Amino acid sequence: MNAASIAAGGLASAMARFEQSAQRTANAPLDNLEAEMVERIEAKASVSANIAVLRTADDMAGALLDMFA
């Protein structure tokens, strides 16, 4: 597996976690609000980290192609 596919999977997972947390809060706004906010903050951080991995993988592939050009 390469870094881009791993990051894409992590990105999809984090986005799903965020959506599920938001849905739980919409269904029961006052039930466990603090834990749901923490879950969304963690999911947001995971999205940011996976995007950074995707950018780095893209930069590395570009640099590799530049070496062979």
C-alpha positions in Angstrom: 0.0 0.0 0.0 1.2 3.5 -0.7 0.9 6.6 1.5 -1.8 8.2 -0.7 -4.2 5.2 -0.4 -3.7 4.9 3.4 -4.3 8.7 3.8 -7.4 8.5 1.6 -8.8 5.7 3.8 -8.0 7.7 6.9 -9.6 10.7 5.5 -12.8 8.8 4.7 -12.8 7.3 8.2 -12.4 10.7 9.9 -15.1 12.3 7.8 -17.5 9.4 8.6 -16.7 9.8 12.4 -17.4 13.5 12.2 -20.7 12.9 10.4 -21.8 10.2 12.8 -21.0 12.4 15.8 -22.9 15.3 14.2 -25.9 13.0 13.5 -25.9 11.8 17.1 -25.9 15.4 18.4 -28.7 16.3 16.0 -30.8 13.4 17.3 -30.2 14.0 21.0 -28.7 17.5 21.4 -28.1 17.4 25.2 -27.0 13.7 25.5 -23.2 13.5 26.0 -22.5 16.8 24.2 -19.0 17.1 25.6 -17.9 13.7 24.3 -19.4 14.5 20.9 -17.5 17.8 20.7 -14.3 16.0 21.5 -15.0 13.4 18.9 -15.5 16.1 16.2 -12.4 17.9 17.2 -10.4 14.6 17.0 -12.0 13.9 13.6 -11.1 17.3 12.4 -7.5 16.9 13.5 -7.4 13.5 11.7 -8.7 15.0 8.5 -6.0 17.7 8.6 -3.3 15.1 9.3 -4.5 12.9 6.4 -4.6 15.9 4.0 -1.1 16.7 5.0 0.0 13.2 4.2 -1.7 13.4 0.8 0.0 16.7 0.0 3.4 15.3 1.0 2.9 12.1 -1.1 2.0 14.3 -4.0 5.0 16.5 -3.5 7.3 13.5 -3.3 5.8 12.0 -6.5 6.4 15.3 -8.2 10.0 15.5 -7.0 10.6 11.9 -8.2 9.1 12.8 -11.7 11.3 15.9 -11.8 14.4 13.7 -11.2 13.6 11.6 -14.2 12.6 14.5 -16.5 
